[in-house]
Amino acid sequence: MDPKQKMVVAFAWYRPQQWQRVRDISSDADDLEENYEAWLRLAESKLIELRAAGLRVEKIDVNSEELVLWCNERGLELNAQARSRYAAEKLRDLDANNA
């Protein structure tokens, strides 16, 4: 890999109307922030941390219903690992379409 290229991280990004739905359908809901505002504060802090570490971070807009279908098609439990895989796959798709 070219040392000038930054590692790219897909960051699952939620809109206010999607956050509660994702929380409601996730098997690890108890590990998620109680509300959108708390999630947003944590997410923005994490974005700053990742970028400060030299990573290129791409926000991946998550649609809760697409996420459910994606997990069902793959036989995955909807949890943090699945949400991360979904975001990474969406980023790969975006990069492939922009190549």
PyMOL commands that set and color helices and strands:
alter all, ss='L'
color gray80, all
select helices_A, chain A and resi 16-25+29-31+36-52+64-74+80-98
alter helices_A, ss='H'
color red, helices_A
select strands_A, chain A and resi 8-13+56-61
alter strands_A, ss='S'
color yellow, strands_A
deselect
rebuild
show_as cartoon
